[in-house]
Amino acid sequence: MMTAWVRAVFLLVEGSAFILLFFMLLNARRKKRQYKQKLSEVNEWLSSAPDGWFCFSSEGEICSRRLAVLLGLFEAEPKFCDVLNRLSSSSASLLRKSVERLRQSGKEFRLVIRDKNDAFRLNVIGVRAESLEGELFGDILWFQNETDVAAPLEMLEKRLKGLEGRDAVFCEALDGLPFPLWFRNQDLTLAYCNTAYVRQVGGQNRQEVLKHHVELSYDSPVGMSPKILAISAKSSGETKIDRGHILLDGHTQAVDITEVPLYRDKPGEERYTIGFMQSVQGEETFRQRLDSYLKAQYQVLGSLASGIAIFDVNGYLQFFNKAFAGIWRLDEDWLSRHPSLAGVLDKLREKRLLPEEAHFLQYKHHELQLFQTVTQPTENILHLPDGKILKRLMSPYPLGGMVMTFEDVTDRISLERSFNEQIEIQKSIINHLPEAMIVFNAAGRLRLYNTAYAVLFEPNSDFMASEPLILDVLESQRNLLAQSDDVWMLLKQKILAVMESREGELTIQLPDKSLLTLQAAGLPDGGMLLRYERSN
């Protein structure tokens, strides 16, 4: 009885297990149908995407039509190995390794691959697809064709690398400059500075200086600073320069701080600026020496008796001495205000000190034009209404402008006029004397001769006008005094002996048997007078 009971229980348990197994198989088939339906829906959705794809699922490997067309996969059901065969060796190896990691560990990836013929470039994205419940659909590879944009991108990348290289060279060149240089942003904060700038402001490095906006400090006579200078340059659109002093290489040196605005031709836009500092100590030293030289020169010129005035290139008086003010009777305080030459001429006209001119404006214009026309020292005589006579010498000034010197030559010209009158009187008296007379100056050159001498010796007028020496004049007398060379050599020695005595007398028998008496007399100025008297 127990055996029947046990057998009945065993049959009951066996039937329940069978029923449980049946229902489990039925549920699995239902889930598989649902999975296939979901996978079909996913495939339809993927097929509508604009990019090609490749899927690894439990159903196998699936290649989209777009990817097959793109890679030229003509197989009925392309496999992943077919995809790899269409790629270059390096791209295939890289993609294979990435897919293996994706399938083993779910590690997603992104990479760029190329085909064997390098005809196109693909951007591949590997992802794992799961449902919201965590159900795995498969691993999907997205293939994005970037061939159309690849060339421009590569070109941009090359240009970017080129620009980066140029930027590095540019920065290195600026760092090689021996003077500080800097750029400013639109808000005038420092955007860049070179190594010399960092060194000058005592910074540790460029980054620190730019981070804390460390400005250059220098001693400006007007209280200027580089940033204020940059504000002025930015607002005006013009380069601004300020000169000051700074401690440079352990010594105080004169420097020029310059700020240059960029975008000068676009006044409506915010301007950046570029600034730099340059040492002008050499120029400053030269200027100091020049000022010292000019001061010494002015002191010397101020002590001269001749009136001196120096005008700059614009015609304004830069220097005058007391003699100039005295000659023209002008107020020194007024002259110290650096009037123009035009103003000086107007003042002299008011005082009736200029030479009489019918057209004063034309005369004034001519005087002002001298700054352009006079390139060499030029001298002229001015006859003033008060009878004074001035000699004016105009010369270009080496530093630009003109130097005018005025000398009162009234007395000298009067003496010369009186002397010339005396000479004319003497010439008139000598020309009326019957004896032939000739006068030499202290240098032994012909000074004058009378009419009787010209009749006696018949000299060449051009020769006599050239103021010949005594020996040349004696040679011109040979035709009258001697016929042979031997006689002439002896006679010339006797004539020279009489002239050396400065008061001797010599009688000469001429070839025609007439006699010629020669008398020599020394003159007070060191000259010599020769008197010739002919007798039968």
DAGI-V143854 format. One record per residue. N is the residue number from 1. RES is the residue in three letters. SS is DSSP state (2 for helix, 1 for strand, 0 for the rest). Layout:
[[N | RES | SS] [N | RES | SS]]
This chain:
[[1 | MET | 0] [2 | MET | 2] [3 | THR | 2] [4 | ALA | 2] [5 | TRP | 2] [6 | VAL | 2] [7 | ARG | 2] [8 | ALA | 2] [9 | VAL | 2] [10 | PHE | 2] [11 | LEU | 2] [12 | LEU | 2] [13 | VAL | 2] [14 | GLU | 2] [15 | GLY | 2] [16 | SER | 2] [17 | ALA | 2] [18 | PHE | 2] [19 | ILE | 2] [20 | LEU | 2] [21 | LEU | 2] [22 | PHE | 2] [23 | PHE | 2] [24 | MET | 2] [25 | LEU | 2] [26 | LEU | 2] [27 | ASN | 2] [28 | ALA | 2] [29 | ARG | 2] [30 | ARG | 2] [31 | LYS | 2] [32 | LYS | 2] [33 | ARG | 2] [34 | GLN | 2] [35 | TYR | 2] [36 | LYS | 2] [37 | GLN | 2] [38 | LYS | 2] [39 | LEU | 2] [40 | SER | 2] [41 | GLU | 2] [42 | VAL | 2] [43 | ASN | 2] [44 | GLU | 2] [45 | TRP | 2] [46 | LEU | 2] [47 | SER | 2] [48 | SER | 0] [49 | ALA | 0] [50 | PRO | 0] [51 | ASP | 0] [52 | GLY | 1] [53 | TRP | 1] [54 | PHE | 1] [55 | CYS | 1] [56 | PHE | 1] [57 | SER | 1] [58 | SER | 0] [59 | GLU | 0] [60 | GLY | 1] [61 | GLU | 1] [62 | ILE | 1] [63 | CYS | 1] [64 | SER | 0] [65 | ARG | 2] [66 | ARG | 2] [67 | LEU | 2] [68 | ALA | 2] [69 | VAL | 2] [70 | LEU | 2] [71 | LEU | 2] [72 | GLY | 0] [73 | LEU | 0] [74 | PHE | 0] [75 | GLU | 0] [76 | ALA | 0] [77 | GLU | 0] [78 | PRO | 0] [79 | LYS | 0] [80 | PHE | 2] [81 | CYS | 2] [82 | ASP | 2] [83 | VAL | 2] [84 | LEU | 2] [85 | ASN | 2] [86 | ARG | 0] [87 | LEU | 1] [88 | SER | 0] [89 | SER | 2] [90 | SER | 2] [91 | SER | 2] [92 | ALA | 2] [93 | SER | 2] [94 | LEU | 2] [95 | LEU | 2] [96 | ARG | 2] [97 | LYS | 2] [98 | SER | 2] [99 | VAL | 2] [100 | GLU | 2] [101 | ARG | 2] [102 | LEU | 2] [103 | ARG | 2] [104 | GLN | 2] [105 | SER | 2] [106 | GLY | 0] [107 | LYS | 0] [108 | GLU | 0] [109 | PHE | 1] [110 | ARG | 1] [111 | LEU | 1] [112 | VAL | 1] [113 | ILE | 1] [114 | ARG | 1] [115 | ASP | 1] [116 | LYS | 0] [117 | ASN | 0] [118 | ASP | 0] [119 | ALA | 0] [120 | PHE | 0] [121 | ARG | 1] [122 | LEU | 1] [123 | ASN | 1] [124 | VAL | 1] [125 | ILE | 1] [126 | GLY | 1] [127 | VAL | 1] [128 | ARG | 1] [129 | ALA | 1] [130 | GLU | 1] [131 | SER | 0] [132 | LEU | 0] [133 | GLU | 0] [134 | GLY | 0] [135 | GLU | 0] [136 | LEU | 1] [137 | PHE | 1] [138 | GLY | 1] [139 | ASP | 1] [140 | ILE | 1] [141 | LEU | 1] [142 | TRP | 1] [143 | PHE | 1] [144 | GLN | 1] [145 | ASN | 1] [146 | GLU | 0] [147 | THR | 2] [148 | ASP | 2] [149 | VAL | 2] [150 | ALA | 2] [151 | ALA | 2] [152 | PRO | 2] [153 | LEU | 2] [154 | GLU | 2] [155 | MET | 2] [156 | LEU | 2] [157 | GLU | 2] [158 | LYS | 2] [159 | ARG | 2] [160 | LEU | 2] [161 | LYS | 2] [162 | GLY | 2] [163 | LEU | 2] [164 | GLU | 2] [165 | GLY | 2] [166 | ARG | 2] [167 | ASP | 2] [168 | ALA | 2] [169 | VAL | 2] [170 | PHE | 2] [171 | CYS | 2] [172 | GLU | 2] [173 | ALA | 2] [174 | LEU | 2] [175 | ASP | 2] [176 | GLY | 0] [177 | LEU | 0] [178 | PRO | 0] [179 | PHE | 0] [180 | PRO | 0] [181 | LEU | 1] [182 | TRP | 1] [183 | PHE | 1] [184 | ARG | 1] [185 | ASN | 0] [186 | GLN | 0] [187 | ASP | 0] [188 | LEU | 0] [189 | THR | 0] [190 | LEU | 1] [191 | ALA | 1] [192 | TYR | 1] [193 | CYS | 1] [194 | ASN | 0] [195 | THR | 2] [196 | ALA | 2] [197 | TYR | 2] [198 | VAL | 2] [199 | ARG | 2] [200 | GLN | 2] [201 | VAL | 2] [202 | GLY | 0] [203 | GLY | 0] [204 | GLN | 0] [205 | ASN | 0] [206 | ARG | 2] [207 | GLN | 2] [208 | GLU | 2] [209 | VAL | 2] [210 | LEU | 2] [211 | LYS | 2] [212 | HIS | 0] [213 | HIS | 0] [214 | VAL | 0] [215 | GLU | 0] [216 | LEU | 0] [217 | SER | 0] [218 | TYR | 0] [219 | ASP | 1] [220 | SER | 1] [221 | PRO | 0] [222 | VAL | 0] [223 | GLY | 0] [224 | MET | 0] [225 | SER | 0] [226 | PRO | 2] [227 | LYS | 2] [228 | ILE | 2] [229 | LEU | 2] [230 | ALA | 2] [231 | ILE | 2] [232 | SER | 2] [233 | ALA | 2] [234 | LYS | 2] [235 | SER | 2] [236 | SER | 2] [237 | GLY | 0] [238 | GLU | 0] [239 | THR | 0] [240 | LYS | 1] [241 | ILE | 1] [242 | ASP | 1] [243 | ARG | 1] [244 | GLY | 1] [245 | HIS | 1] [246 | ILE | 1] [247 | LEU | 1] [248 | LEU | 1] [249 | ASP | 0] [250 | GLY | 0] [251 | HIS | 1] [252 | THR | 1] [253 | GLN | 1] [254 | ALA | 1] [255 | VAL | 1] [256 | ASP | 1] [257 | ILE | 1] [258 | THR | 1] [259 | GLU | 1] [260 | VAL | 1] [261 | PRO | 1] [262 | LEU | 0] [263 | TYR | 0] [264 | ARG | 0] [265 | ASP | 0] [266 | LYS | 0] [267 | PRO | 0] [268 | GLY | 0] [269 | GLU | 0] [270 | GLU | 0] [271 | ARG | 0] [272 | TYR | 0] [273 | THR | 1] [274 | ILE | 1] [275 | GLY | 1] [276 | PHE | 1] [277 | MET | 1] [278 | GLN | 1] [279 | SER | 1] [280 | VAL | 0] [281 | GLN | 2] [282 | GLY | 2] [283 | GLU | 2] [284 | GLU | 2] [285 | THR | 2] [286 | PHE | 2] [287 | ARG | 2] [288 | GLN | 2] [289 | ARG | 2] [290 | LEU | 2] [291 | ASP | 2] [292 | SER | 2] [293 | TYR | 2] [294 | LEU | 2] [295 | LYS | 2] [296 | ALA | 2] [297 | GLN | 2] [298 | TYR | 2] [299 | GLN | 2] [300 | VAL | 2] [301 | LEU | 2] [302 | GLY | 2] [303 | SER | 0] [304 | LEU | 0] [305 | ALA | 0] [306 | SER | 0] [307 | GLY | 1] [308 | ILE | 1] [309 | ALA | 1] [310 | ILE | 1] [311 | PHE | 1] [312 | ASP | 0] [313 | VAL | 0] [314 | ASN | 0] [315 | GLY | 0] [316 | TYR | 1] [317 | LEU | 1] [318 | GLN | 1] [319 | PHE | 1] [320 | PHE | 1] [321 | ASN | 0] [322 | LYS | 2] [323 | ALA | 2] [324 | PHE | 2] [325 | ALA | 2] [326 | GLY | 2] [327 | ILE | 2] [328 | TRP | 2] [329 | ARG | 0] [330 | LEU | 0] [331 | ASP | 0] [332 | GLU | 2] [333 | ASP | 2] [334 | TRP | 2] [335 | LEU | 2] [336 | SER | 0] [337 | ARG | 0] [338 | HIS | 0] [339 | PRO | 0] [340 | SER | 1] [341 | LEU | 2] [342 | ALA | 2] [343 | GLY | 2] [344 | VAL | 2] [345 | LEU | 2] [346 | ASP | 2] [347 | LYS | 2] [348 | LEU | 2] [349 | ARG | 2] [350 | GLU | 2] [351 | LYS | 0] [352 | ARG | 0] [353 | LEU | 0] [354 | LEU | 0] [355 | PRO | 0] [356 | GLU | 0] [357 | GLU | 0] [358 | ALA | 0] [359 | HIS | 0] [360 | PHE | 2] [361 | LEU | 2] [362 | GLN | 2] [363 | TYR | 2] [364 | LYS | 2] [365 | HIS | 2] [366 | HIS | 2] [367 | GLU | 2] [368 | LEU | 2] [369 | GLN | 2] [370 | LEU | 2] [371 | PHE | 2] [372 | GLN | 2] [373 | THR | 2] [374 | VAL | 0] [375 | THR | 0] [376 | GLN | 0] [377 | PRO | 0] [378 | THR | 1] [379 | GLU | 1] [380 | ASN | 1] [381 | ILE | 1] [382 | LEU | 1] [383 | HIS | 1] [384 | LEU | 0] [385 | PRO | 0] [386 | ASP | 0] [387 | GLY | 0] [388 | LYS | 0] [389 | ILE | 1] [390 | LEU | 1] [391 | LYS | 1] [392 | ARG | 1] [393 | LEU | 1] [394 | MET | 1] [395 | SER | 1] [396 | PRO | 1] [397 | TYR | 0] [398 | PRO | 0] [399 | LEU | 0] [400 | GLY | 0] [401 | GLY | 0] [402 | MET | 1] [403 | VAL | 1] [404 | MET | 1] [405 | THR | 1] [406 | PHE | 1] [407 | GLU | 1] [408 | ASP | 1] [409 | VAL | 0] [410 | THR | 2] [411 | ASP | 2] [412 | ARG | 2] [413 | ILE | 2] [414 | SER | 2] [415 | LEU | 2] [416 | GLU | 2] [417 | ARG | 2] [418 | SER | 2] [419 | PHE | 2] [420 | ASN | 2] [421 | GLU | 2] [422 | GLN | 2] [423 | ILE | 2] [424 | GLU | 2] [425 | ILE | 2] [426 | GLN | 2] [427 | LYS | 2] [428 | SER | 2] [429 | ILE | 2] [430 | ILE | 2] [431 | ASN | 2] [432 | HIS | 0] [433 | LEU | 0] [434 | PRO | 0] [435 | GLU | 0] [436 | ALA | 1] [437 | MET | 1] [438 | ILE | 1] [439 | VAL | 1] [440 | PHE | 1] [441 | ASN | 0] [442 | ALA | 0] [443 | ALA | 0] [444 | GLY | 0] [445 | ARG | 1] [446 | LEU | 1] [447 | ARG | 1] [448 | LEU | 1] [449 | TYR | 1] [450 | ASN | 0] [451 | THR | 2] [452 | ALA | 2] [453 | TYR | 2] [454 | ALA | 2] [455 | VAL | 2] [456 | LEU | 2] [457 | PHE | 2] [458 | GLU | 0] [459 | PRO | 0] [460 | ASN | 0] [461 | SER | 2] [462 | ASP | 2] [463 | PHE | 2] [464 | MET | 2] [465 | ALA | 2] [466 | SER | 0] [467 | GLU | 0] [468 | PRO | 0] [469 | LEU | 1] [470 | ILE | 2] [471 | LEU | 2] [472 | ASP | 2] [473 | VAL | 2] [474 | LEU | 2] [475 | GLU | 2] [476 | SER | 2] [477 | GLN | 0] [478 | ARG | 2] [479 | ASN | 2] [480 | LEU | 2] [481 | LEU | 2] [482 | ALA | 0] [483 | GLN | 0] [484 | SER | 0] [485 | ASP | 2] [486 | ASP | 2] [487 | VAL | 2] [488 | TRP | 2] [489 | MET | 2] [490 | LEU | 2] [491 | LEU | 2] [492 | LYS | 2] [493 | GLN | 2] [494 | LYS | 2] [495 | ILE | 2] [496 | LEU | 2] [497 | ALA | 2] [498 | VAL | 2] [499 | MET | 2] [500 | GLU | 2] [501 | SER | 2] [502 | ARG | 0] [503 | GLU | 0] [504 | GLY | 0] [505 | GLU | 1] [506 | LEU | 1] [507 | THR | 1] [508 | ILE | 1] [509 | GLN | 1] [510 | LEU | 0] [511 | PRO | 0] [512 | ASP | 0] [513 | LYS | 0] [514 | SER | 0] [515 | LEU | 1] [516 | LEU | 1] [517 | THR | 1] [518 | LEU | 1] [519 | GLN | 1] [520 | ALA | 1] [521 | ALA | 1] [522 | GLY | 1] [523 | LEU | 0] [524 | PRO | 0] [525 | ASP | 0] [526 | GLY | 0] [527 | GLY | 0] [528 | MET | 1] [529 | LEU | 1] [530 | LEU | 1] [531 | ARG | 1] [532 | TYR | 1] [533 | GLU | 1] [534 | ARG | 1] [535 | SER | 1] [536 | ASN | 0]]
